[in-house]
Structure formats: structure tokens, C-alpha cells
Amino acid sequence: MTDHAGTLNIEEFRAEVVEALSAVAVRRSDERSQWGVGDDRVSVVAERSEGEDEELAALRAYRAHLVACGLGWVDGPAQFGGRDLPAEYAAALRGLEAEFDLPDDSCLRFSVSTLTPTLLAHGSPVQQAAWLTRLRSADLVACQLYSEPDAGSDLAGLSTRAVRDGAGWRLNGQKVWSSGAHLSDVGLCIARTSPDKPKHAGLTTFLIDLDSPGIEIRPIRQLTGGASFDEVFLTDVYVPDERRIGEPDAGWSVVVTSLLNERSAIGTEVGVDEALVERLVDLARHVGDPLDERTRDAVAQIVTRAWAARLTTARFLEGGGVPGPELALSKLLATDLLRTMSDVTADILGAAHVADSGEWGTYAWSELTLGLPGLRVGGGTDEILKNTVGERVLHLPKDAR
Ligand SMILES: Cc1cc2nc3c(=O)[nH]c(=O)nc-3n(C[C@H](O)[C@H](O)[C@H](O)COP(=O)(O)OP(=O)(O)OC[C@H]3O[C@@H](n4cnc5c(N)ncnc54)[C@H](O)[C@@H]3O)c2cc1C
């Protein structure tokens, strides 16, 4: 059935999605309401763990199933396996996925939510044909090689160099905090190509193969105990020119597009996850004092703020296209809400928040508290995003630099 615009009716679409997901996964909505049943992990930052390769294999199988069902890229162009449906259909798919017991897909966030729209905006037709379908199906996994030991918020100050070498480029430098580099096939790397130009004007981006000679990937241990990101060392790495994304020295615009899409992904997919909010409500019911008005009020505020944040982001994303600077607000809303959730769980749990008593669903919340500082830094720190909102959304005078 189609609506007046010739688009598949959204209820029909939802039924199609439920059928596709039911074929490979269990709907966990009933299980979730049962306190004490199932995995009690509360994770906001992907963790490197034993069995990670098996998890990635399961994720690849799931993504291949979605592609086979015509759900691999709901709001993407038909020529790359997409359905050309409006953004609300992609949101409906994400909402239904949250109700099913599916493999954790955080290691694909960069490939699927950030790199594909960036390549749509800046890739050549040949590059789009070669990579977009493979990225959406997880046949190709990508990471982001931007940050360096001396370049984070001030990314344009980076010092990794790319120098012309025959039909390609020779790269030297060090990247750091590269999420999932150890799991990835390729990395979107920004390097300085014209040191004599102003810093934003002399940069170029490349999609490099991570098994190229001269690349060394070393994991970094995190506060939470896991190691989900890495240091990546580049020594005389040869990159063919057909791996360059955009024009030479025009890499900054590629980076800006990718960061806007990344913030949108973090705001929509991570922070205000409905299942996480439900877990908190359950915690207050089972562990907290249900008559404690302060806790009830705090939990109710979180539930309503999570809804408001989701709707605000949905409004920003209406109409599709490259998201604007207002998406910085989505990430700020998400991280601020997670900070409040961390405070409220600490209040409810008391000592059980920091000492593992073995009781289901209690100490597990410490992972949110320990993972949160990373989330407030990755994809743009709170301070940088507030500057973005002040200057580019509210048009206030520029911050002194
Ligand atoms: C979980 C996680 C995942 C990450 N994944 C990746 C990845 O996959 N690929 C990648 O390339 N990078 C990644 N990063 C790195 C991340 O992008 C940087 O950490 C971030 O940009 C901040 O840079 P920095 O750490 O150098 O801090 P700095 O830029 O040195 O900032 C230090 C402090 O100073 C503040 N500050 C800096 N400049 C200003 C200013 N102008 N105004 C006000 N305050 C300011 C910051 O807000 C911060 O509090 C990740 C980081 C984390 C935590």
C-alpha cells in the first residue's frame, strides 16, 4: 500500500521490518520488563573484549540479512541498494531494532552513519560505486583517523604529512583514539598536503587500507577496563591517488561533513536510547525506595527529557540531507542526559554503584559512569559543541581564539 505521495505506508513498512527482524532475532520487549533476566550490561562506549571477532561476524551476518530484505539503507539512494524512503522510515527501523535482541552495532557507527553520507557528499561516482554498498552491508568496516597526540579539538593543526609520490601519496605520522581501528578494513585519514597554506586550506582526506605496509595499530586501555580504541602509526605508507576523497587541499570540507553526521549519529543512536531509560525506571522500581519523591521526580524528568531530546533530533533531521550545526545540540542533550542518569543511579545504588555485590542490574551501572567522560569528549567535547551552538546556531559573537 502507498500513501498519496506514492511512498510505502509507514505502518506497512513497520510490519515488513518486524517480519525481517523476527526471522533472525527474538523480540526482547517481554524479557526486558522482567527484572533479573538476561544480560545486565549498561554500555555506552563499545568495549574490546574476548569474542569480539565472533561478535563482528554475527553483526556482518545480520547486516547482510537486512540488505537481502531490502532494509540495508532505508533512506539511501536506490543505485546503492537504498530504498529512497524519507528519514522517518530509517528512524522507524532503528526504533524497532532496539526492541530485538540483535548484535551490538556500535563498531559500525562510523561506517554506516558517518562515512556513507560523507562519501555521498564528497566521493567520486567511482568511489561511491566501489564502497557505499559494501559499507552499508558491513562487508567493509571503516574507522576515523583524525585525532593526533597534538591535534584534537584543534584538528586543523594536525601534523601527519602526505607527500606526492608518483601515482599516489606517501603518508607519515601518528593518529590516536581511533575507535575500532583494530577491527576495521579501511580508515578515513586526514593529512597535511600543503604546509605553506593556512592550516584549514592545506589538508587532504584519503580512505586508506589498514593492512597497507607501514601501518601499525596498538590498542589503548580505557578507564572501563576495555580497549575499544587504538593508536595508529603511519610510516611511509603508500596510498594510491584514487583513494583521495575530494580535491587535494580541500579535505577540511570532507571532515566537516563527517563530523556533522557523526554528531547526529551520537545524538540519535547512543545517548537517549529508549531501552537504557527503561532500565533506569526498572532500577528505581526494584532497588530504589518507590516512595522517595526526589528519586521519582528525577526519574520522571529523565523519561520526559529523553523523549524531548529524541523529538528535537527528529525535527533537526526532517527533510534529510547533510545535518546542520544545530545537531551539536543533539549530542549535548544526549551527554547531559546520560550525566543525569549516572548521578541518579549513583543516588539509588549507593555503595552498590562502586562495589560489586553480584546483585543483577546494580554494579553494571558503573560502566555508564566510567564510560561517560569518553562520550563527552569523543565526536567533539562539550565545550567545543557549546561554542558551535553559540556561534553557528545562535549567531553570538565568536569565541576569542
Ligand atoms: C570515546 C572516544 C572515541 C574517540 N574516537 C575517535 C576516533 O574514532 N577517531 C579520532 O580521530 N578521534 C577519536 N577520538 C578523539 C576525540 O575526537 C578527541 O579526544 C577530541 O576531539 C578532543 O581532543 P583532545 O583529546 O586532543 O582534547 P583537547 O582538544 O586538547 O581538549 C582538552 C580540553 O580543552 C577544551 N578545549 C579545547 N579547545 C577549546 C576551545 N576552543 N574552547 C573551549 N574549550 C576548549 C576541551 O573541551 C577539553 O575539555 C575519540 C575520543 C573518545 C573519548
The ligand as an SDF file (V2000), in Angstrom:
LIG
                    3D

 53 58  0  0  0  0  0  0  0  0999 V2000
   35.3890    7.5300   23.2430 C   0  0  0  0  0  0  0  0  0  0  0  0
   36.2170    8.3020   22.2450 C   0  0  0  0  0  0  0  0  0  0  0  0
   36.2680    7.8910   20.9380 C   0  0  0  0  0  0  0  0  0  0  0  0
   37.0390    8.5810   20.0100 C   0  0  0  0  0  0  0  0  0  0  0  0
   37.0980    8.1220   18.7310 N   0  0  0  0  0  0  0  0  0  0  0  0
   37.8840    8.7540   17.8410 C   0  0  0  0  0  0  0  0  0  0  0  0
   38.0310    8.2330   16.5170 C   0  0  0  0  0  0  0  0  0  0  0  0
   37.4610    7.1880   16.1640 O   0  0  0  0  0  0  0  0  0  0  0  0
   38.8400    8.8730   15.6580 N   0  0  0  0  0  0  0  0  0  0  0  0
   39.5020   10.0320   16.0040 C   0  0  0  0  0  0  0  0  0  0  0  0
   40.1840   10.5830   15.1560 O   0  0  0  0  0  0  0  0  0  0  0  0
   39.3890   10.5520   17.2530 N   0  0  0  0  0  0  0  0  0  0  0  0
   38.6090    9.9310   18.1750 C   0  0  0  0  0  0  0  0  0  0  0  0
   38.5190   10.4170   19.4630 N   0  0  0  0  0  0  0  0  0  0  0  0
   39.2780   11.6080   19.8280 C   0  0  0  0  0  0  0  0  0  0  0  0
   38.4130   12.8600   20.0280 C   0  0  0  0  0  0  0  0  0  0  0  0
   37.9070   13.3200   18.7950 O   0  0  0  0  0  0  0  0  0  0  0  0
   39.2710   13.9020   20.7420 C   0  0  0  0  0  0  0  0  0  0  0  0
   39.5970   13.3910   22.0030 O   0  0  0  0  0  0  0  0  0  0  0  0
   38.5270   15.2200   20.8840 C   0  0  0  0  0  0  0  0  0  0  0  0
   38.4100   15.8520   19.6440 O   0  0  0  0  0  0  0  0  0  0  0  0
   39.2380   16.1670   21.8810 C   0  0  0  0  0  0  0  0  0  0  0  0
   40.5670   16.3220   21.5390 O   0  0  0  0  0  0  0  0  0  0  0  0
   41.7290   16.1440   22.6220 P   0  0  0  0  0  0  0  0  0  0  0  0
   41.5210   14.8540   23.3220 O   0  0  0  0  0  0  0  0  0  0  0  0
   43.0230   16.3970   21.9430 O   0  0  0  0  0  0  0  0  0  0  0  0
   41.4500   17.2820   23.7190 O   0  0  0  0  0  0  0  0  0  0  0  0
   41.8200   18.8250   23.5730 P   0  0  0  0  0  0  0  0  0  0  0  0
   41.3710   19.3310   22.2620 O   0  0  0  0  0  0  0  0  0  0  0  0
   43.2410   19.0140   23.9270 O   0  0  0  0  0  0  0  0  0  0  0  0
   40.8840   19.4590   24.6980 O   0  0  0  0  0  0  0  0  0  0  0  0
   41.2230   19.4200   26.0800 C   0  0  0  0  0  0  0  0  0  0  0  0
   40.1680   20.2310   26.8360 C   0  0  0  0  0  0  0  0  0  0  0  0
   40.2170   21.6200   26.4180 O   0  0  0  0  0  0  0  0  0  0  0  0
   38.9200   22.0470   25.9670 C   0  0  0  0  0  0  0  0  0  0  0  0
   39.0680   22.9440   24.8150 N   0  0  0  0  0  0  0  0  0  0  0  0
   39.8880   22.7700   23.7450 C   0  0  0  0  0  0  0  0  0  0  0  0
   39.7250   23.7870   22.8820 N   0  0  0  0  0  0  0  0  0  0  0  0
   38.7790   24.6030   23.4080 C   0  0  0  0  0  0  0  0  0  0  0  0
   38.1500   25.8240   22.9730 C   0  0  0  0  0  0  0  0  0  0  0  0
   38.4640   26.4110   21.8050 N   0  0  0  0  0  0  0  0  0  0  0  0
   37.1930   26.3670   23.7670 N   0  0  0  0  0  0  0  0  0  0  0  0
   36.8450   25.7960   24.9560 C   0  0  0  0  0  0  0  0  0  0  0  0
   37.3970   24.6400   25.4110 N   0  0  0  0  0  0  0  0  0  0  0  0
   38.3470   24.0630   24.6530 C   0  0  0  0  0  0  0  0  0  0  0  0
   38.2110   20.7750   25.5580 C   0  0  0  0  0  0  0  0  0  0  0  0
   36.7910   20.9170   25.6150 O   0  0  0  0  0  0  0  0  0  0  0  0
   38.7270   19.7680   26.5830 C   0  0  0  0  0  0  0  0  0  0  0  0
   37.9900   19.8650   27.7700 O   0  0  0  0  0  0  0  0  0  0  0  0
   37.7680    9.7480   20.4070 C   0  0  0  0  0  0  0  0  0  0  0  0
   37.7270   10.1640   21.7320 C   0  0  0  0  0  0  0  0  0  0  0  0
   36.9780    9.4540   22.6460 C   0  0  0  0  0  0  0  0  0  0  0  0
   36.9630    9.9470   24.0750 C   0  0  0  0  0  0  0  0  0  0  0  0
  1  2  1  0
  2  3  1  0
  2 52  2  0
  3  4  2  0
  4  5  1  0
  4 50  1  0
  5  6  2  0
  6  7  1  0
  6 13  1  0
  7  8  2  0
  7  9  1  0
  9 10  1  0
 10 11  2  0
 10 12  1  0
 12 13  2  0
 13 14  1  0
 14 15  1  0
 14 50  1  0
 15 16  1  0
 16 17  1  0
 16 18  1  0
 18 19  1  0
 18 20  1  0
 20 21  1  0
 20 22  1  0
 22 23  1  0
 23 24  1  0
 24 25  2  0
 24 26  1  0
 24 27  1  0
 27 28  1  0
 28 29  2  0
 28 30  1  0
 28 31  1  0
 31 32  1  0
 32 33  1  0
 33 34  1  0
 33 48  1  0
 34 35  1  0
 35 36  1  0
 35 46  1  0
 36 37  1  0
 36 45  1  0
 37 38  2  0
 38 39  1  0
 39 40  1  0
 39 45  2  0
 40 41  1  0
 40 42  2  0
 42 43  1  0
 43 44  2  0
 44 45  1  0
 46 47  1  0
 46 48  1  0
 48 49  1  0
 50 51  2  0
 51 52  1  0
 52 53  1  0
M  END
$$$$
